[in-house]
Amino acid sequence: QVQLVESGGGLVQPGGSLRLSCAASGFAFDRNAVSWYRQAPGKERELVAIISRFTNNTDYADSVKGRFIISRDNAKNTAYLQMNSLKPEDTAVYYCRLGLNSWGQGTQVTVSS
């Protein structure tokens, strides 16, 4: 049984930064790609960033390119999403996903002055 726990969300002013963490247990973390999604009120869940399982190749949604950085530490079974230059439109619940079937519970990010 895979368990994913996100942390690091909160309230931040526009232009600020946050780092989200996704801690995994109960599964071969290093054998799976990790992705971050977000869902804003009234909108569909969207892919924000993904990091591959072996080569650590990354890809990002156009809306966050140049501002967000996804990374992983396989020794700690943890993935990260560094979010810089945050904008009000980044406000959403952020979820991590391990492989295809495992999701965390989400962490709220609110960007507001």
FIKOLZA-1660 file (N, C-alpha, C; in steps of 0.1 Angstrom, whole numbers, plus 5000, padded with zeros to 4 digits):
% residues 113
   i   px   py   pz ch aa at
   1 5008 4988 5000  A  Q  N
   1 5000 5000 5000  A  Q CA
   1 5009 5012 5000  A  Q  C
   2 5008 5020 4989  A  V  N
   2 5016 5032 4988  A  V CA
   2 5009 5044 4996  A  V  C
   3 5017 5051 5004  A  Q  N
   3 5012 5063 5010  A  Q CA
   3 5020 5075 5006  A  Q  C
   4 5014 5085 5002  A  L  N
   4 5020 5098 4998  A  L CA
   4 5015 5109 5007  A  L  C
   5 5024 5117 5013  A  V  N
   5 5021 5128 5021  A  V CA
   5 5027 5140 5017  A  V  C
   6 5019 5150 5012  A  E  N
   6 5024 5163 5008  A  E CA
   6 5025 5172 5020  A  E  C
   7 5034 5182 5019  A  S  N
   7 5035 5192 5029  A  S CA
   7 5042 5204 5023  A  S  C
   8 5041 5215 5030  A  G  N
   8 5048 5227 5025  A  G CA
   8 5039 5238 5020  A  G  C
   9 5026 5235 5019  A  G  N
   9 5017 5245 5013  A  G CA
   9 5014 5256 5023  A  G  C
  10 5007 5266 5019  A  G  N
  10 5004 5277 5028  A  G CA
  10 5000 5290 5020  A  G  C
  11 5000 5301 5027  A  L  N
  11 4997 5314 5022  A  L CA
  11 5010 5322 5019  A  L  C
  12 5011 5327 5007  A  V  N
  12 5023 5334 5003  A  V CA
  12 5019 5346 4995  A  V  C
  13 5026 5357 4996  A  Q  N
  13 5023 5369 4987  A  Q CA
  13 5028 5367 4973  A  Q  C
  14 5022 5374 4964  A  P  N
  14 5027 5373 4950  A  P CA
  14 5041 5376 4949  A  P  C
  15 5048 5368 4941  A  G  N
  15 5063 5370 4940  A  G CA
  15 5071 5361 4950  A  G  C
  16 5064 5356 4959  A  G  N
  16 5070 5347 4969  A  G CA
  16 5073 5333 4965  A  G  C
  17 5079 5325 4974  A  S  N
  17 5083 5312 4971  A  S CA
  17 5077 5302 4981  A  S  C
  18 5075 5290 4977  A  L  N
  18 5072 5279 4986  A  L CA
  18 5079 5266 4980  A  L  C
  19 5082 5257 4989  A  R  N
  19 5087 5244 4985  A  R CA
  19 5077 5233 4990  A  R  C
  20 5072 5226 4981  A  L  N
  20 5063 5214 4985  A  L CA
  20 5071 5202 4986  A  L  C
  21 5068 5193 4995  A  S  N
  21 5074 5180 4996  A  S CA
  21 5064 5169 4995  A  S  C
  22 5068 5158 4990  A  C  N
  22 5059 5146 4988  A  C CA
  22 5067 5134 4993  A  C  C
  23 5064 5129 5005  A  A  N
  23 5071 5118 5011  A  A CA
  23 5063 5105 5008  A  A  C
  24 5070 5095 5003  A  A  N
  24 5064 5082 5000  A  A CA
  24 5068 5071 5009  A  A  C
  25 5059 5062 5011  A  S  N
  25 5063 5050 5019  A  S CA
  25 5055 5038 5013  A  S  C
  26 5061 5026 5015  A  G  N
  26 5054 5014 5011  A  G CA
  26 5055 5010 4997  A  G  C
  27 5064 5016 4989  A  F  N
  27 5065 5012 4975  A  F CA
  27 5079 5016 4970  A  F  C
  28 5083 5011 4958  A  A  N
  28 5096 5013 4952  A  A CA
  28 5096 5027 4946  A  A  C
  29 5099 5037 4954  A  F  N
  29 5098 5051 4950  A  F CA
  29 5106 5053 4938  A  F  C
  30 5119 5048 4938  A  D  N
  30 5128 5051 4927  A  D CA
  30 5124 5045 4914  A  D  C
  31 5115 5036 4914  A  R  N
  31 5111 5029 4901  A  R CA
  31 5099 5036 4894  A  R  C
  32 5095 5047 4900  A  N  N
  32 5083 5054 4894  A  N CA
  32 5086 5068 4891  A  N  C
  33 5080 5073 4881  A  A  N
  33 5080 5087 4878  A  A CA
  33 5071 5094 4889  A  A  C
  34 5075 5107 4892  A  V  N
  34 5067 5115 4901  A  V CA
  34 5062 5127 4894  A  V  C
  35 5050 5130 4897  A  S  N
  35 5044 5142 4891  A  S CA
  35 5036 5150 4901  A  S  C
  36 5035 5163 4898  A  W  N
  36 5027 5172 4906  A  W CA
  36 5016 5177 4898  A  W  C
  37 5004 5177 4904  A  Y  N
  37 4992 5183 4897  A  Y CA
  37 4987 5194 4906  A  Y  C
  38 4978 5201 4901  A  R  N
  38 4971 5211 4909  A  R CA
  38 4956 5212 4904  A  R  C
  39 4948 5216 4913  A  Q  N
  39 4934 5218 4910  A  Q CA
  39 4929 5231 4917  A  Q  C
  40 4925 5240 4909  A  A  N
  40 4919 5253 4914  A  A CA
  40 4904 5251 4915  A  A  C
  41 4897 5259 4924  A  P  N
  41 4883 5258 4925  A  P CA
  41 4876 5260 4911  A  P  C
  42 4867 5250 4908  A  G  N
  42 4859 5251 4896  A  G CA
  42 4867 5247 4884  A  G  C
  43 4879 5242 4885  A  K  N
  43 4887 5238 4874  A  K CA
  43 4891 5224 4875  A  K  C
  44 4895 5218 4863  A  E  N
  44 4900 5205 4863  A  E CA
  44 4914 5204 4869  A  E  C
  45 4917 5192 4874  A  R  N
  45 4931 5190 4878  A  R CA
  45 4940 5190 4866  A  R  C
  46 4951 5197 4868  A  E  N
  46 4961 5198 4857  A  E CA
  46 4975 5194 4861  A  E  C
  47 4982 5188 4851  A  L  N
  47 4996 5185 4854  A  L CA
  47 5005 5197 4854  A  L  C
  48 5013 5198 4865  A  V  N
  48 5022 5209 4866  A  V CA
  48 5036 5206 4862  A  V  C
  49 5041 5194 4867  A  A  N
  49 5055 5190 4865  A  A CA
  49 5056 5175 4867  A  A  C
  50 5066 5170 4860  A  I  N
  50 5069 5155 4861  A  I CA
  50 5084 5153 4860  A  I  C
  51 5088 5143 4868  A  I  N
  51 5102 5139 4868  A  I CA
  51 5103 5124 4866  A  I  C
  52 5111 5120 4857  A  S  N
  52 5112 5106 4853  A  S CA
  52 5118 5097 4864  A  S  C
  53 5117 5084 4862  A  R  N
  53 5122 5075 4873  A  R CA
  53 5136 5073 4873  A  R  C
  54 5143 5072 4862  A  F  N
  54 5157 5068 4862  A  F CA
  54 5166 5079 4857  A  F  C
  55 5162 5087 4847  A  T  N
  55 5171 5097 4842  A  T CA
  55 5169 5111 4848  A  T  C
  56 5158 5112 4856  A  N  N
  56 5154 5125 4862  A  N CA
  56 5152 5136 4851  A  N  C
  57 5147 5131 4840  A  N  N
  57 5143 5141 4830  A  N CA
  57 5130 5148 4836  A  N  C
  58 5129 5161 4833  A  T  N
  58 5117 5168 4838  A  T CA
  58 5110 5175 4827  A  T  C
  59 5097 5178 4830  A  D  N
  59 5089 5185 4820  A  D CA
  59 5079 5193 4828  A  D  C
  60 5074 5205 4823  A  Y  N
  60 5066 5214 4830  A  Y CA
  60 5055 5219 4821  A  Y  C
  61 5044 5223 4828  A  A  N
  61 5033 5230 4821  A  A CA
  61 5039 5244 4817  A  A  C
  62 5034 5248 4806  A  D  N
  62 5039 5261 4801  A  D CA
  62 5037 5272 4811  A  D  C
  63 5026 5271 4819  A  S  N
  63 5023 5282 4828  A  S CA
  63 5033 5283 4840  A  S  C
  64 5041 5273 4842  A  V  N
  64 5050 5273 4853  A  V CA
  64 5065 5272 4849  A  V  C
  65 5068 5270 4836  A  K  N
  65 5081 5269 4831  A  K CA
  65 5089 5282 4835  A  K  C
  66 5101 5279 4840  A  G  N
  66 5110 5290 4844  A  G CA
  66 5107 5295 4859  A  G  C
  67 5097 5290 4865  A  R  N
  67 5093 5294 4879  A  R CA
  67 5094 5282 4888  A  R  C
  68 5089 5271 4884  A  F  N
  68 5089 5259 4892  A  F CA
  68 5100 5249 4889  A  F  C
  69 5104 5242 4899  A  I  N
  69 5115 5232 4897  A  I CA
  69 5110 5219 4904  A  I  C
  70 5110 5208 4897  A  I  N
  70 5106 5195 4903  A  I CA
  70 5119 5188 4905  A  I  C
  71 5120 5181 4917  A  S  N
  71 5132 5173 4920  A  S CA
  71 5128 5161 4928  A  S  C
  72 5138 5152 4930  A  R  N
  72 5135 5140 4938  A  R CA
  72 5148 5136 4945  A  R  C
  73 5146 5130 4957  A  D  N
  73 5157 5124 4965  A  D CA
  73 5153 5110 4967  A  D  C
  74 5158 5101 4959  A  N  N
  74 5154 5087 4961  A  N CA
  74 5158 5081 4974  A  N  C
  75 5169 5086 4980  A  A  N
  75 5174 5081 4993  A  A CA
  75 5164 5084 5004  A  A  C
  76 5157 5095 5002  A  K  N
  76 5147 5099 5012  A  K CA
  76 5133 5096 5008  A  K  C
  77 5131 5089 4996  A  N  N
  77 5117 5086 4991  A  N CA
  77 5109 5099 4991  A  N  C
  78 5115 5110 4987  A  T  N
  78 5108 5123 4987  A  T CA
  78 5110 5130 4974  A  T  C
  79 5099 5137 4969  A  A  N
  79 5099 5145 4958  A  A CA
  79 5096 5159 4962  A  A  C
  80 5101 5169 4955  A  Y  N
  80 5099 5183 4958  A  Y CA
  80 5093 5191 4946  A  Y  C
  81 5087 5202 4950  A  L  N
  81 5083 5212 4940  A  L CA
  81 5087 5225 4945  A  L  C
  82 5097 5231 4940  A  Q  N
  82 5101 5244 4944  A  Q CA
  82 5094 5254 4935  A  Q  C
  83 5086 5263 4941  A  M  N
  83 5078 5272 4934  A  M CA
  83 5082 5287 4937  A  M  C
  84 5087 5293 4926  A  N  N
  84 5092 5307 4928  A  N CA
  84 5083 5317 4920  A  N  C
  85 5085 5329 4923  A  S  N
  85 5077 5340 4916  A  S CA
  85 5062 5336 4915  A  S  C
  86 5057 5333 4926  A  L  N
  86 5043 5328 4926  A  L CA
  86 5033 5339 4922  A  L  C
  87 5022 5335 4916  A  K  N
  87 5012 5344 4911  A  K CA
  87 4999 5340 4917  A  K  C
  88 4989 5349 4918  A  P  N
  88 4976 5345 4923  A  P CA
  88 4970 5333 4915  A  P  C
  89 4972 5332 4903  A  E  N
  89 4967 5321 4895  A  E CA
  89 4973 5308 4898  A  E  C
  90 4984 5308 4906  A  D  N
  90 4989 5295 4911  A  D CA
  90 4982 5289 4923  A  D  C
  91 4972 5297 4928  A  T  N
  91 4964 5292 4939  A  T CA
  91 4956 5280 4935  A  T  C
  92 4958 5269 4943  A  A  N
  92 4952 5256 4940  A  A CA
  92 4956 5246 4951  A  A  C
  93 4949 5235 4951  A  V  N
  93 4954 5224 4959  A  V CA
  93 4964 5216 4950  A  V  C
  94 4975 5213 4956  A  Y  N
  94 4986 5207 4949  A  Y CA
  94 4987 5192 4953  A  Y  C
  95 4987 5183 4944  A  Y  N
  95 4988 5169 4946  A  Y CA
  95 5001 5163 4940  A  Y  C
  96 5007 5153 4947  A  C  N
  96 5017 5145 4941  A  C CA
  96 5011 5132 4937  A  C  C
  97 5018 5126 4927  A  R  N
  97 5014 5114 4921  A  R CA
  97 5026 5105 4919  A  R  C
  98 5025 5093 4923  A  L  N
  98 5037 5083 4921  A  L CA
  98 5032 5073 4911  A  L  C
  99 5039 5072 4900  A  G  N
  99 5035 5063 4890  A  G CA
  99 5021 5067 4884  A  G  C
 100 5013 5057 4882  A  L  N
 100 5000 5060 4876  A  L CA
 100 4988 5060 4886  A  L  C
 101 4990 5053 4897  A  N  N
 101 4978 5051 4905  A  N CA
 101 4978 5056 4920  A  N  C
 102 4989 5062 4924  A  S  N
 102 4990 5066 4938  A  S CA
 102 4990 5081 4939  A  S  C
 103 4981 5087 4947  A  W  N
 103 4980 5101 4949  A  W CA
 103 4981 5105 4963  A  W  C
 104 4986 5116 4966  A  G  N
 104 4986 5122 4979  A  G CA
 104 4973 5128 4982  A  G  C
 105 4972 5134 4994  A  Q  N
 105 4959 5140 4999  A  Q CA
 105 4958 5154 4994  A  Q  C
 106 4969 5160 4990  A  G  N
 106 4969 5174 4986  A  G CA
 106 4973 5184 4997  A  G  C
 107 4978 5195 4992  A  T  N
 107 4982 5206 5001  A  T CA
 107 4978 5219 4994  A  T  C
 108 4972 5228 5002  A  Q  N
 108 4967 5240 4997  A  Q CA
 108 4978 5251 4996  A  Q  C
 109 4978 5257 4984  A  V  N
 109 4987 5268 4982  A  V CA
 109 4978 5280 4978  A  V  C
 110 4980 5291 4985  A  T  N
 110 4972 5303 4983  A  T CA
 110 4982 5314 4981  A  T  C
 111 4981 5321 4969  A  V  N
 111 4989 5332 4966  A  V CA
 111 4980 5345 4966  A  V  C
 112 4982 5353 4976  A  S  N
 112 4974 5365 4978  A  S CA
 112 4981 5375 4986  A  S  C
 113 4978 5388 4983  A  S  N
 113 4983 5399 4991  A  S CA
 113 4974 5403 5002  A  S  C
% end
